[in-house]
Amino acid sequence: MKLADRLSKIKPSQTMEITAKAKALKAEGIDIVGFGAGEPDFDTPDFVKDAAKKALDEGKTKYTDAPGLPELRDTLVEYYRRTENLEYSRKEAIFSMGGKHSLYNIFQALLSDGDQVIIPSPYWVSYPDQVLLAGGTPVILKTREEDGFRFKPEAIEKLITSDTKAIVVNSPSNPSGAVYDNATLAGICEVAVKRKIFVIWDEVYKDIYYGSGRLRSLPRYNSEVKPYTLICGGLSKNFSMTGWRIGWTLGDEAVVKAMSMIQGQSTSNPVSFAQYGAMAALKRGPTHIDGWLTQFRARKDALLEAFKRIDGMSCVEPEGAFYVFPNISGWYGKSWEGKKLENCYDVTKFLLEKARVAVVPGDPFGHPDNIRISYALGMDELVKGIKRIDVAVRELQ
């Protein structure tokens, strides 16, 4: 059987594969510490669950408008007016089946064959493949560890061509946890307005920030960029609602209308009762987040301290999200049980089979000398996992 040619352009999600493999090993009774999954270990707040249960009890289980309940979109608009002082209308808002689905619909709506999208690396693994599935061309903007995995706005200018349609900016970043400073964000806005390209602004980790104050949506740095900005957000990370599949896009009405049409011909609306839970979450906001941040910060600090003691590891300190992205190239050339470590895939296999620890290779994120470790798991498991890594590395020859 011959499948579609477009499948030859993409790869399976490494994060999903690693998580599935770790779960399969656990199901066999093997004790695996899972550093792979990008989902908080905290439960969804009770008031959100109660809202969804109430909707179920009231029979709110039918189709809704494809882009989501009108009252939910109004709630989102009010949320951004209240928290960001940004004005949107219901027609500029769409809910999809998670942030990943939102991004997929954006690329499908924006891109024609050959259109280019600038993607800074390290990047979330799905960005390039989603661009390819839409017929576009990913243009990778390489960043360096010594620069904190950040780029300068002038680096965008050098990559822009007549085919450039958009740039993706993810801050805080998955996988590095990097956060762009105000000057860089202002510069990105200036480039986008000057060159009339879209900024796909992925702020799904916006509330998980370890600095002072709080992070803002991109148009807060330059109001002129608002017509060119597509804000992608969701409740997966800040409300621990990964399985609820609720994400949104705010932006240009024509783009949102196109996304709604695509969604209407593919998935239709997000789950009806999940939308009522989302409405409750947006009305109250992430009032619990400070308690979560205290625990995330402690886990991050524990990992960074441990890396200092493990030979061959170095790591840029993340400013947000819940990942570290250590460089493990210092292990290359060493061997375990007669097998030489030559790349991040070898390292991933070594850690899973020798240390019984599941991590994600850095190559699918665009940086082959790194691995991604999620600290969205309890401190006891985290400490156990890092001890296993330490012991395993000491046995390398």
N, C-alpha and C positions, 0 to 999 in steps of 0.2 A: 504493500500500500504506500502510495506517495502522499505525504502530508504537505501542508502549505509551505512554500519557499520561505516565508517570513520566519518560520521557526528556526531556520539555520542561522539567523542573525542574533539570536538571544540564547541565554544560558539559564539554567534553573537558579532560583534564589539560594545562595549559599547559607544565608541566615536561617531560612526555613528548613533547608536540608540538615544542617547541623543540629538544630533544635529537634527535628523529627528523629534523627539518629540517636541523640541522647535519650529521648523519651522511650525509644524502642529498647535501648540497653537497660534502662531502668525497669521497663516492663519484664525483662528477663531476670530481674533480681540483682543486676549489677549496680553498685553504688557509683553513680556519676554525679559530679558537681557541674551543673549546667551554667556556664558563663555566656551562652549563646543568645538567649531570647531577649528581645528588646521590649519587654513588658514588665511593669512594676509588680513586685510581689504583694503589694497592698491590695486589699479588697476594694471593690467599687463602693463608694459611700452609701450608707443605708437609705438616705433620703432619695437618691437616684433610683435605687432598686425599688423602693416603695412606689415611686411614681410610675414605673413600668408595670409593676404588679397591679396597681389601681387601673391602669389603662387596659390591661388584660381582663380584669374583672368586669370592666364596663363594656367589654366587647369591641374595643378599639383595635381590631385585628384585620381590618380590610385595607384595600389599596388606598394610598394617599396620592396627592399630586407627585409626579415623577421627581421634581426637585425637592420634595419634602413638604410637610404640612405648612400652609401659609402662616399659621401662628408660630411655628417653630422658626421659620425664616425671619419673621418679625422680631422674635426674641433674640435671634442672632444679631440682627441689625441694631437692636437696642443695646445688646451687650457691648458691641464695638463703640457705640455712641457713649456709653457709660464709662468704659474702661480705657478707650483710646481717643475719645473725642473725634471719631471719624464718622462721617455721614454716608450711609449706604441706603438703598431702597430694597424692598423685597425682590424686585426683578434683578438685582445684582447679587443675589445669594442663592446658592444651591447646596443641598446636602447629598452626599454620596455614601457608598458603603466603605467608609474609612478613608483616611488620608491617601492611601495608595490608589484607591479608585478615583479620588478627586484628581490626583496628578495624571492618571491614565486618561481621564476624560479631557483634561486640559490639553494634553499633547495631541489627542485625537482631534480636538476642535481647532487647534492652532496651526498644525503642521501639514504642509503639502510635501510631496516628494522632493528631497534635496534641501529642505529648509534646515538651517543649522541652529543648534541650541548649545550655548556655552555652559559647561558643567565643571565647576571647580572640584579638584580632587584633594583629599579623599571625599568621595561622594557616597550617598546611600546607594546600595547596589542596584536598585530598580530604575534609577533615573536614565542611564544610557539605554537600557533595554526597552523601556517604555517609549523613548524617542525613536528608536529603531522600529518598533512595532507600528508607529505612526508614519513611517516613511521618512523620518528626519535623519539628520546626521549629528551625532554627539561630537562636540569639539571640547576636548578636555583641557582645562586650565590647571596646570600642575602647580601645587603649592609645596612648600618645604617645611620640614619639622623645625628647622632653626628659625622660621618665621611664625611658628605657632600654627602652622597649617592655614595661614591667612594669605590673601592676595591683596594687591593694591589696585585701585580703580583703573589706573593706566594700563594694567595688564589686560583688562577687558577690551579696551580700545584697540589693542594690537591684534586681537582675534576677530574683531567684528568685520564682516564682509557684507556684500549686498544680499547674501542669503541668510544672514543672521536674523532669527525671529525672536529669540529670548535668551535669558540667562537664568539659571536656577541658583538661588541663594538659600541655604539652609543654616539658620543660626538660632539657637545652638546647633552644632553639627552632629549628625550621626555619620561617621563613627568617632570623630576626634573630640567632640565637646567644645570645639572652638566657637568663640563669640566675636563678631566683628565690632570694632569700636565705632563711635559716632562719626568720626571723620571719614572712615571707609564707607560707611553706609550713606553718608551725604554724597560722597564721590560716586557711588553706584547709582544713586538717584540722578545725578547730573548726567552721567553717561547715558542712562536709559532715556531721559527726556531729550537729550541732544540727538541721539541716534534713533530715537523712536522704536525701541525694542521693549518687549515685555520683560518684567522681572517676575519670575515665578517664585514667590516668597513663601518658603516652607517654614512655618513657625510652630510646628507641632510640639516642639520642646520648649517653647517660649517661657513657660512658667517654672521650668526646672533650671534655675540659674543661681549660681553661688556668689555672685558679686553683690555690690550694694545697689539699692533701688530695685527697679524691675525693667525688663526688656520691653521694647515697644514694637509695634508693627511698622513696616517700612515707610508708609506715607507720613508718619509722624516726623520723619527726618527731612522731608521736602514735600510739601503738599502738591507740587507740580507732577510728582511721579505717580500719584494716585490713579490716573487713567491708564497707566501702563503696568500697574501692579495687580497681580492675581494672588490674593492671600489664601494660602492653604493652611487650615488648622483642623483640630479634632479634639476628641476627649480621651483618646487611647492612653496617653501618657500622664496627663495631669489629673485624670479621674480614674485611671486604671480600668479603662473600658475597652481593652483591645478586642475582645470578642463581640462587643456590641456592634462594631462596624459602623461608626458614625464619624464622618469627616465632612468638611465644608470648603467651599470656595467663595470668596467675595471679590468682585471685580467688575470689569467692563460688561455692560448689559448684553452686548452682542455675543461676547464669548460665553457668558453664563447661559444665554438662550441656546447657543449651539451645544453646550454641554448637556443641557436638559433634553434636547432632541436626541443626542447620542444615548443618554441614559434611558430615555423613553423607549428606545429600540433595543436595549440590551438588558439591563437589570430592572428597570422601572424604579420605584421608590425604595428608600431604605426601609428596614423593618419598622412597621407601624408603631408598636409599643416601645421599641428602642428610642424612637423619636420623642416620646413623652418623657422618657428618662433623661434624654438630652436637654429637653426644655427645662426640666427641673434643675439640671446642672448649670445651665447658662443663667438662669434666673438668680441662683444663689452665688455662683462663682466658686473657684477653688479655695474656699476658706480653710481647707485642711492642709494646704500645700506646705506651710512652714514646718509642720511636724514631719512631713515626708522629707523635706530638704535637709532637716537635721540628720536624719538617718542616712540619706544618700551621701551627704558630705562626709560623715564618719566612715562610710564604706570606701569612698574615693580616697580619703587620706590613708586608710589602712593599706589599700593596694599600692599607692605611690610609695609609701614607706617600705613595703615589702620588696618592690622592684629595685630599690636602692641596694638591697642585700643580695639580690640574685644576679649572679655574674652574667653579663651579656645582654642585659635588658636596659632600655632607657625609655622614658615616657614624657611627653608634653602634658602638663597638668591641664585637665579639662576645666572649662568655666561654666559649663552647663550640660544638660542631658544626663545620662547615667551610663556612660561608657568611658573606658580608657583604651588608648590605641598605641600600645607599646611597640617599639622597634625591637625585633628579636633577631636581627641579622648577625648579632654577635654569637649566635649558636650555630650559624652555618659552618659546615666543614666538620662538625663534631658528629659522633656516632652513638647510637644506642642499639644494643643487641646486633651489631654488625651492619646496621642501616645508617647511612650518612644523611644528615639533615642538609638539604641543598636549597630549600625554599620554604615559604610560609605554609604550603600544603603539607610538606613533610613534618613541619613543626606541629601543625594541627593534628596530624595522625599520631605523632609521638605523644602529645599531651593527652589525647583521648585513650590510646592503648596502654601507655605506660603510667600516666598520672591519673587516669580516669577523670579527666577534666575536659569539658567541651568548650572550645573557643572557636572563633570564626577567622578564617584566613584573611589577610589584608588585601590580597590581589583583587578580589571582586570589588573592593572599594577604591581601587586605583593605586594602592601603595603596597607592592609585593614584599616589602621588608617588615611589615607590621602584622599584628593580629588584633582583633577586636575582642575586648572582654567587657561584658555587661555586669554592672554591679547592682542590678535590679533583683537582688536575692538577699536573703537574710544574712546577718553578720556571721552567724555560726557556720553556715555553708561557705561563705566567702573565705573565712579564715581557714577552713578545712581545705578548700580548693587551692589557696595560695601556698599552703604548706606542702601540698602534694606536688605543685609545680616546682617549688624549691628543692624538694628531695629528688625529684626526677632529673632536674638540671644538674645537680651535683654528681649524678651518676653518668653524665655524658662524658665521652672520652675523645 
